[in-house]
């Protein structure tokens, strides 16, 4: 049953039926769309309008009437215009500037670039005197034309009463200019000082209502303006009937269009899925005679069919209103186009969309021939191939000769720029600019050469940086070691001198105790320095084995519980429920953790919390230890990792400054990583050790 269903879904009959449905739905959608565009002026929005008062047509008429009344109020009267009261000095000056620009562009009319602006402007006023005098007359004539046009156009509206007043100036065609008279009509607009009233109220819900602006103009004052417009049944009824007819037609066309589009989209997608294959999941694409046509030729034919359709639509439909021709023309051209498009779809599925083109085929064969010679020869042969091959390429592509020349020039210029960039880069590196990078993209020989030079520069830069860092660290190491050793040694020498001359047995015992403490301090410093040297050099025996890191931590915390109690620290340990195993040397790993704990006991804020988080990341196990420092950490994490660096810059604590350095070296020789992070007074150490899977 499944096999029959599978065969039917991709059978020839199914494909033919889906093809027919696709082309019929496509043709139907185009036909309906063009009918709406031609008969309904492309008005799709009317479908969603609730009433005539929600229509764009009502708003456009109202906005136009308001605009015409505003124009009349602004110009006031013909007498006012003829008196020149509507013309400002700015307008006159703007027109004079236009004439002056024209004067500047015509050297033969008298403009002299050797004269200054004032001299040229004086000459301009002499030559263009008549034109300047006619400027105001022309502006008055234009304003008069606008005024008369507005008066004529507002008079063409039948079935409306209007009244507009601005100060003493007013225009009306109403027998009664009282506001209450306008409100007795089926619909009205009222603009009276700060009042803005409309009826019916649903007009305000019109999405285009914002187009009806309060009357505005250069000579219009909002506080002195009153504008009333009343719409009678004579105006409203024919427009409402026209709107209802258009809405009925547009709605019918809209639903038809949506139905055709839905059918086309579904059928076309299904056709794309099944075309070229005999069942779902088949990888092979079956091609036919049409698919032998090269894809670039196919694409050219598709564009030609589209162009032909537009030509036929323009000549038969749009110009001659031959609407009956839309369906058959679209059906015929659409069928041919769909066949070609499906052929392209099959080549896309087959991965031959680019390869199955005339241009690709010609270029592939030509470049394959050149590559065989190019790859088998020396640099001299490669140059010869380019010299000989380029004229052949030009000959083969004579139909796109300008493009070939352009590509050749572009490539040549690109290579010259690359060579110049390498030359300049070498000069800068030679002068000591080790920060300079030669930026050349690609994988060519010049790009490889630039990359090699950049690598050499990076090596030199790193060597210089390492040398500077080494010198700085060496200086700081000597300074810090000298300071840390000299302090207890000075104390020992001092108390030995005191001991020589002291006869009081009790004080002698006290001095000996202090000397012993300072000697022990020297021993600790010496041992730490020796251990740091061994760890950094890797001269430590490492015995890797499976270790339960959770047990290691909990057991270790038990051993240092007295120090935890002494510092009043609250340790919070978080770890997974399942056992967490790592591959490490137990003694070395604990030594690193012990150094971190020692660091916490020395520098953590008394009475604060310490967090230890263990997280299994799969191939690694992450151990994070966080505490709040008692000292202000005004030092970077990188500096704190350096030897003999301490969190307290005064070096008043008993630490050697080697703990973190030793911990890092011990973790790294166990194939792990060690990092620290500082956020304000929060100190965080992160250890990552390979897990034992």
C-alpha positions in Angstrom: 0.0 0.0 0.0 2.8 2.3 0.9 4.6 1.6 -2.5 1.4 2.4 -4.4 1.0 5.7 -2.5 4.6 6.6 -3.1 4.3 5.8 -6.9 1.1 7.8 -7.2 2.5 10.8 -5.4 5.3 11.1 -8.0 3.6 9.5 -11.0 3.3 11.2 -14.4 -0.4 11.7 -14.0 0.1 13.4 -10.7 2.8 15.7 -12.1 0.6 16.6 -15.1 -2.4 17.4 -12.9 -0.3 19.5 -10.4 1.3 21.2 -13.4 -2.1 22.1 -14.8 -3.4 23.3 -11.4 -0.3 25.4 -11.0 -0.5 27.2 -14.4 -4.3 27.7 -14.1 -4.0 29.2 -10.6 -1.1 31.4 -11.8 -3.0 32.6 -14.9 -6.1 33.2 -12.8 -4.2 35.2 -10.2 -2.6 37.4 -12.9 -6.0 37.9 -14.7 -7.8 38.9 -11.5 -4.9 41.2 -10.5 -4.9 43.0 -13.8 -8.7 43.4 -13.8 -8.4 45.0 -10.4 -5.6 47.3 -11.6 -7.5 48.3 -14.7 -11.1 48.4 -13.6 -10.6 49.2 -9.9 -7.5 51.4 -10.2 -5.6 48.9 -8.0 -7.7 49.8 -5.0 -7.3 46.8 -2.8 -7.7 48.8 0.5 -11.4 49.3 -0.2 -12.0 45.6 0.6 -11.1 46.3 4.3 -13.0 49.6 4.6 -16.1 49.4 6.9 -18.0 52.3 5.4 -17.7 55.2 3.1 -16.6 57.4 6.0 -13.7 55.0 6.5 -12.7 55.3 2.8 -9.7 57.0 1.4 -12.0 58.7 -1.2 -13.9 60.6 1.6 -10.7 61.8 3.2 -9.2 62.9 -0.1 -12.3 65.0 -0.9 -12.4 66.5 2.5 -8.7 67.2 2.6 -8.9 68.9 -0.8 -11.8 71.1 0.2 -10.0 72.2 3.4 -6.9 72.9 1.4 -8.8 75.0 -1.1 -10.5 77.0 1.6 -7.2 77.5 3.3 -5.7 78.8 0.1 -8.6 81.3 -0.4 -8.3 82.5 3.2 -4.6 83.0 2.8 -4.8 85.0 -0.4 -8.0 86.9 0.9 -9.0 88.5 -2.4 -8.0 89.5 -5.9 -7.5 93.0 -4.7 -5.2 91.9 -2.0 -3.1 89.9 -4.5 -3.0 92.7 -7.1 -1.8 95.0 -4.4 1.2 92.8 -3.9 0.4 91.9 -0.3 0.9 88.2 -0.9 4.5 88.6 -2.2 7.3 88.7 0.4 10.7 90.3 -0.1 12.2 86.8 0.4 10.3 85.5 -2.7 11.5 88.4 -4.8 15.1 88.0 -3.6 15.0 84.3 -4.3 13.8 85.0 -7.9 16.6 87.6 -8.3 19.1 85.1 -7.1 17.9 82.6 -9.7 18.4 85.3 -12.4 21.9 86.1 -10.9 22.9 82.4 -11.2 21.8 82.5 -14.8 23.9 85.7 -15.3 27.0 84.0 -13.8 26.6 81.1 -16.2 26.5 83.3 -19.3 29.9 84.9 -19.7 28.9 86.5 -23.0 26.2 88.5 -21.2 28.7 90.5 -19.1 29.8 88.4 -16.2 33.5 89.0 -15.4 35.2 86.5 -13.0 38.0 89.0 -12.4 35.5 91.5 -10.7 34.3 91.0 -7.2 30.8 90.0 -6.2 29.5 93.6 -5.6 30.8 94.8 -9.0 29.3 91.8 -10.9 26.0 92.2 -9.0 25.8 95.9 -10.0 26.5 94.9 -13.6 23.8 92.2 -13.3 21.2 94.7 -12.1 22.0 96.9 -15.1 21.7 94.2 -17.7 18.7 92.3 -16.1 16.9 95.4 -15.0 13.8 94.7 -17.0 13.6 91.1 -15.9 14.0 92.1 -12.3 11.1 94.6 -12.6 8.9 91.9 -14.0 9.6 89.4 -11.2 7.0 90.9 -8.9 4.5 91.1 -11.7 5.0 87.4 -12.5 4.7 86.4 -8.9 1.5 88.3 -8.6 0.2 86.7 -11.7 1.0 83.2 -10.3 -0.7 83.9 -7.0 -3.8 85.2 -8.9 -3.9 82.1 -11.0 -3.7 79.9 -7.8 -6.5 82.0 -6.1 -8.8 81.8 -9.1 -8.1 78.1 -9.6 -8.9 77.4 -5.9 -12.1 79.4 -6.3 -13.1 77.5 -9.4 -12.2 74.1 -8.1 -14.1 74.5 -4.8 -17.1 75.6 -6.8 -17.1 72.4 -8.8 -18.1 70.4 -5.6 -21.9 70.0 -5.7 -23.8 69.2 -2.5 -21.6 70.8 0.0 -21.8 74.0 2.1 -18.7 75.7 3.2 -17.8 78.7 5.3 -14.2 79.9 6.0 -13.3 82.9 8.1 -9.9 84.4 9.1 -10.3 87.7 10.9 -12.5 89.9 8.7 -11.8 87.8 5.6 -14.3 85.1 4.8 -15.6 82.8 2.0 -18.9 80.9 1.9 -21.5 79.4 -0.4 -23.9 78.7 2.5 -27.2 80.6 3.0 -26.6 80.4 6.7 -23.2 80.7 8.3 -24.2 79.8 11.8 -22.4 76.7 13.2 -25.6 75.0 14.2 -26.9 75.1 10.6 -23.9 73.0 9.4 -24.5 70.5 12.2 -28.0 69.8 10.9 -26.5 68.0 7.9 -25.7 64.2 7.5 -22.0 64.9 7.8 -19.8 67.8 8.7 -16.4 69.0 9.6 -15.9 71.9 12.1 -12.7 73.8 12.7 -13.3 76.8 15.0 -10.4 78.2 16.9 -9.4 75.3 19.3 -12.5 73.2 18.4 -12.2 70.3 16.0 -15.5 68.5 15.5 -16.5 65.8 13.0 -19.8 63.9 12.3 -20.3 61.0 12.2 -17.7 60.2 14.9 -16.5 57.2 12.9 -14.6 59.6 10.6 -12.0 59.8 13.3 -11.4 56.1 13.0 -10.4 56.5 9.4 -6.7 55.5 9.0 -6.3 58.4 6.6 -7.9 61.0 9.0 -4.5 62.6 9.7 -4.5 63.9 6.1 -7.2 66.5 7.1 -5.0 69.0 8.7 -6.1 72.0 10.6 -6.2 75.0 8.2 -2.6 76.3 8.0 -0.9 79.0 5.9 1.6 81.9 6.1 -1.3 84.4 6.9 -3.5 81.9 8.8 -3.9 82.2 12.6 -5.4 79.3 14.4 -7.1 81.5 17.0 -8.8 83.6 14.4 -9.8 80.9 12.0 -13.2 79.2 11.6 -13.9 76.7 8.9 -17.2 74.8 8.5 -18.0 72.1 5.9 -21.3 70.4 5.6 -22.0 67.4 3.3 -25.6 67.0 1.9 -27.3 63.9 0.6 -26.6 65.2 -2.9 -22.9 64.9 -2.3 -23.0 61.7 -0.1 -25.5 59.4 -1.8 -23.8 59.0 -5.2 -20.4 58.6 -3.7 -21.7 56.0 -1.2 -23.3 54.0 -4.0 -20.1 54.2 -6.0 -18.1 53.1 -3.0 -20.4 50.2 -2.3 -20.2 49.0 -5.9 -16.4 49.3 -5.9 -16.2 47.5 -2.6 -18.4 44.6 -3.8 -16.3 44.2 -7.0 -13.0 44.6 -5.2 -14.0 42.1 -2.4 -15.0 39.6 -5.0 -11.7 40.1 -6.9 -9.7 40.0 -3.7 -11.0 36.7 -2.5 -10.6 35.2 -6.0 -7.0 36.5 -6.0 -6.3 35.0 -2.6 -7.7 31.7 -3.7 -5.7 31.6 -6.9 -2.5 32.6 -5.0 -3.0 30.0 -2.3 -3.6 27.3 -5.0 -0.6 28.4 -7.0 1.7 28.5 -4.0 0.7 25.1 -2.7 0.7 23.4 -6.1 4.0 25.1 -7.2 5.8 24.0 -4.0 4.5 20.5 -4.3 5.6 20.5 -8.0 9.1 21.7 -7.0 9.3 18.9 -4.5 8.3 16.0 -6.8 9.7 17.2 -10.1 12.7 15.1 -11.3 12.2 12.3 -8.8 10.0 9.1 -8.7 9.5 8.9 -5.0 10.3 10.8 -1.7 13.8 10.4 -0.6 15.3 9.5 -4.0 18.6 11.3 -4.5 18.8 10.8 -8.3 17.3 13.4 -10.5 15.8 12.2 -13.8 16.3 14.6 -16.7 14.4 14.8 -20.0 14.9 16.4 -23.4 14.1 19.9 -22.2 16.8 19.6 -19.5 19.5 19.2 -22.2 19.0 22.9 -22.9 21.8 24.9 -21.4 20.7 26.8 -18.3 21.9 30.2 -19.5 20.0 29.8 -22.7 17.0 28.6 -20.6 17.3 31.7 -18.4 17.5 34.0 -21.5 14.4 32.4 -22.9 12.6 32.9 -19.6 13.4 36.6 -19.6 12.4 36.8 -23.3 9.0 35.3 -22.4 8.5 37.8 -19.6 9.4 40.7 -21.9 7.0 39.3 -24.6 4.2 39.1 -22.0 4.7 42.7 -21.0 4.8 43.9 -24.6 1.5 42.0 -25.4 -0.1 43.3 -22.2 0.9 46.9 -23.0 -0.3 46.8 -26.6 -3.5 44.7 -26.2 -4.7 45.2 -22.7 -3.5 48.5 -21.2 -3.8 50.5 -24.5 -6.7 48.9 -26.2 -8.5 47.6 -23.0 -8.7 44.1 -24.5 -9.3 42.4 -21.2 -10.3 39.1 -22.8 -6.8 38.6 -24.0 -5.2 38.5 -20.5 -6.1 34.8 -19.8 -5.1 33.1 -23.1 -1.8 35.1 -23.4 -0.8 34.5 -19.8 -1.8 30.8 -20.1 0.3 30.2 -23.1 3.4 32.2 -22.0 3.1 30.9 -18.4 3.0 27.3 -19.6 6.2 27.7 -21.6 7.8 29.6 -18.8 6.9 27.0 -16.1 8.4 24.2 -18.2 11.6 26.1 -18.4 11.6 27.1 -14.7 11.0 23.4 -13.7 14.0 22.5 -15.8 16.1 24.9 -13.9 14.7 23.5 -10.6 15.8 20.0 -11.6 19.3 21.3 -12.4 19.5 23.0 -9.0 18.5 19.7 -7.3 21.1 17.9 -9.5 23.8 20.3 -8.5 24.4 21.3 -12.2 22.8 24.7 -12.3 26.1 26.5 -13.0 28.0 23.6 -14.6 25.3 23.1 -17.3 25.8 26.4 -19.0 27.5 27.4 -22.2 29.8 29.9 -20.6 30.9 27.5 -17.8 31.5 24.7 -20.3 33.7 26.9 -22.6 35.6 28.4 -19.7 36.0 25.1 -17.9 37.5 23.4 -20.9 39.8 26.3 -21.7 41.0 26.8 -18.1 41.5 23.0 -17.7 43.8 23.1 -20.7 45.7 26.1 -19.4 45.9 24.6 -15.9 47.4 21.3 -17.1 50.2 23.3 -18.8 50.5 25.8 -15.9 50.8 23.1 -13.2 53.4 21.1 -15.1 55.8 24.0 -15.9 58.2 26.4 -14.2 57.6 30.1 -13.6 58.8 30.9 -17.0 56.3 28.5 -18.6 53.5 30.0 -16.5 54.3 33.5 -17.8 54.4 32.1 -21.3 51.0 30.5 -20.8 49.6 33.8 -19.6 51.1 35.6 -22.6 49.8 33.0 -25.1 46.6 32.2 -23.3 45.2 35.7 -23.0 45.0 36.4 -26.7 43.2 33.0 -27.1 40.8 33.9 -24.3 40.1 37.2 -26.0 39.5 35.4 -29.3 37.1 32.8 -27.7 35.2 35.5 -25.9 35.1 38.2 -28.6 31.3 38.7 -27.9 32.2 40.0 -24.4 35.5 41.6 -25.5 35.1 44.7 -23.3 34.5 42.5 -20.2 37.6 40.4 -21.0 39.7 43.5 -21.4 38.3 44.9 -18.2 39.0 41.7 -16.2 42.6 41.6 -17.6 43.2 45.2 -16.6 41.7 44.7 -13.2 43.9 41.6 -12.6 47.0 43.4 -13.8 46.3 46.4 -11.6 45.6 44.1 -8.6 48.9 42.3 -9.0 50.8 45.6 -9.4 49.2 46.9 -6.2 50.1 43.7 -4.4 53.7 43.9 -5.5 53.8 47.6 -4.4 52.3 46.7 -1.0 55.0 44.0 -0.5 57.7 46.5 -1.5 56.5 49.2 0.8 55.9 46.7 3.7 59.5 45.4 3.5 60.8 49.0 3.6 58.8 49.7 6.7 59.9 46.5 8.4 63.5 47.3 7.5 63.1 50.7 9.2 62.0 48.9 12.4 58.1 49.1 12.1 57.4 45.6 13.4 53.7 46.4 13.8 53.1 46.8 10.1 51.1 44.1 8.3 51.1 43.5 4.6 47.5 43.1 3.7 47.0 40.9 0.6 44.0 38.6 0.3 43.9 35.4 -1.7 46.1 32.3 -2.1 48.3 33.4 -4.9 52.1 33.5 -4.8 52.2 37.1 -3.9 49.7 36.5 -1.1 51.8 33.6 0.2 55.0 35.8 0.0 53.2 38.5 2.0 52.1 35.9 4.6 55.6 34.6 5.0 56.9 38.2 5.5 54.2 38.8 8.1 55.2 35.6 9.9 58.8 36.8 10.0 57.6 40.1 11.3 55.5 38.5 14.0 58.4 36.3 15.0 60.7 39.3 15.3 58.0 41.2 17.2 57.4 38.3 19.6 61.1 37.9 20.1 61.5 41.6 21.0 58.5 41.5 23.3 59.7 38.4 25.0 63.1 39.8 25.5 61.8 43.0 27.0 59.4 41.0 29.2 62.2 38.7 30.3 64.5 41.7 31.2 61.6 43.3 33.1 60.8 40.0 35.0 64.5 39.4 35.7 64.8 42.9 37.2 61.7 42.5 39.3 62.7 39.0 40.3 66.1 40.2 41.6 64.4 43.1 43.4 61.7 41.0 45.0 64.0 38.1 46.0 66.5 40.6 47.4 63.8 42.3 49.5 62.2 39.1 50.8 65.6 37.5 51.7 67.2 40.7 53.1 64.4 41.3 55.6 64.7 38.1 57.7 68.5 38.0 57.1 68.8 41.6 58.6 66.8 40.5 61.6 69.0 37.5 62.1 72.2 39.6 62.0 70.7 42.2 64.4 69.6 39.6 67.0 72.9 37.8 66.7 74.7 41.0 67.6 72.3 41.6 70.5 72.9 38.0 71.7 76.7 38.5 71.9 76.3 41.2 74.5 73.3 39.9 76.3 73.7 38.3 79.8 70.0 38.0 80.7 69.1 34.3 80.1 65.5 35.1 79.5 66.2 37.7 76.8 68.8 35.4 75.3 66.1 32.7 74.9 63.8 35.3 73.3 66.4 36.4 70.8 67.2 32.8 69.9 63.5 32.1 69.3 63.3 35.2 66.9 66.5 34.1 65.1 64.9 30.6 64.7 61.7 32.1 63.2 63.6 34.2 60.7 65.9 31.3 59.8 62.7 29.2 59.2 61.4 32.0 57.0 64.6 32.0 55.0 64.3 28.2 54.6 60.7 28.5 53.3 61.7 31.2 50.8 64.6 29.0 49.6 62.4 25.9 49.3 59.7 27.8 47.4 62.3 29.3 45.0 63.8 25.8 44.4 60.3 24.3 43.8 59.3 27.1 41.4 62.5 26.5 39.5 61.9 22.8 39.2 58.2 23.2 38.3 58.9 25.8 35.6 61.7 23.8 34.0 59.5 20.6 34.0 62.1 18.7 35.9 59.4 17.0 38.1 58.5 13.3 38.0 54.8 13.1 37.0 52.8 9.9 37.8 49.4 10.3 36.0 46.5 8.2 37.3 42.7 8.3 37.9 41.9 10.5 40.8 38.5 11.4 42.4 38.9 15.2 42.6 35.9 15.6 44.9 37.4 13.2 47.5 40.8 15.0 47.1 39.2 18.4 47.9 37.0 17.3 50.8 39.9 15.3 52.4 42.3 18.2 51.9 39.8 20.7 53.5 39.6 18.4 56.5 43.3 18.6 57.0 43.4 22.4 57.0 40.2 22.8 59.1 42.2 24.4 61.9 43.3 27.2 59.5 39.8 27.6 58.2 38.5 28.0 61.8 41.3 30.4 62.6 40.4 32.7 59.7 36.6 32.2 60.3 36.1 31.3 56.6 32.9 29.7 55.4 33.7 27.2 52.6 30.9 26.4 50.1 31.8 23.3 47.9 29.6 22.6 44.9 30.1 19.4 42.8 28.1 16.9 40.7 26.3 14.0 42.3 28.2 11.5 40.2 31.8 10.7 40.8 34.2 13.1 39.0 37.5 11.4 37.9 40.5 13.2 36.5 43.8 12.1 35.0 46.5 13.7 37.2 49.3 13.2 39.7 47.6 13.2 43.1 50.5 14.7 45.0 51.2 17.4 42.4 47.5 18.3 42.0 47.1 18.6 45.8 50.3 20.7 46.0 48.7 23.1 43.5 45.4 23.2 45.3 47.2 23.6 48.6 49.0 26.6 47.2 45.7 28.2 46.3 44.3 27.4 49.8 47.4 28.9 51.4 46.9 32.0 49.2 43.3 32.1 50.5 44.3 31.8 54.2 46.8 34.7 53.7 44.8 37.1 51.7 41.1 36.3 52.1 38.9 38.7 54.1 38.3 37.3 57.6 34.8 35.9 58.1 34.0 35.8 54.3 32.8 33.0 52.2 35.0 30.8 49.9 33.4 29.0 47.0 34.8 25.8 45.4 32.9 24.7 42.3 33.7 21.5 40.5 32.1 21.0 37.0 32.4 18.1 34.6 32.8 19.5 31.0 33.1 16.1 29.3 36.7 15.8 28.3 37.8 18.2 31.0 37.0 18.9 34.6 36.8 22.5 35.8 37.8 23.5 39.3 37.0 27.1 40.4 38.0 28.6 43.7 36.6 32.1 44.6 37.2 34.3 47.6 37.0 38.0 48.6 40.4 39.6 49.1 41.2 41.5 52.3 43.4 43.8 50.3 42.5 46.1 47.4 43.4 44.2 44.2 44.7 47.1 42.2 46.8 44.8 40.1 46.1 42.9 36.9 45.7 39.1 36.7 48.7 38.8 34.4 50.9 40.7 36.9 49.7 38.7 39.8 50.9 35.5 38.1 54.4 36.8 37.9 56.9 35.4 40.4 57.3 37.2 43.7 54.2 39.3 43.0 51.8 39.7 45.9 48.3 41.0 46.3 49.5 43.5 48.9 51.9 45.9 47.3 53.4 46.7 50.7 54.7 43.1 50.9 53.8 43.0 54.6 52.3 39.5 54.5 54.3 36.3 55.0 53.8 35.0 51.4 56.7 34.6 49.0 54.7 35.5 45.9 55.6 32.2 44.3 52.4 30.2 45.2 50.4 31.0 42.1 53.4 30.6 39.8 54.2 27.2 41.3 50.5 26.1 41.1 50.4 27.1 37.4 53.5 25.2 36.5 52.3 22.1 38.4 48.9 22.1 36.7 50.5 22.6 33.2 52.9 19.7 33.6 49.8 17.5 34.2 48.4 18.6 30.8 46.0 21.1 32.5 45.5 24.8 32.4 45.5 27.4 35.2 44.1 31.0 35.0 43.1 33.6 37.5 40.5 36.4 37.2 40.1 39.6 39.2 36.8 41.4 39.4 37.0 44.2 42.0 38.0 42.5 45.3 36.8 39.1 44.0 39.7 36.7 43.3 39.0 33.6 41.2 41.4 30.8 40.3 40.3 28.4 37.5 42.0 25.0 37.0 41.1 22.7 34.1 42.3 19.1 34.2 41.7 16.3 31.7 38.9 14.0 32.8 39.4 10.2 33.1 36.6 9.0 30.8 
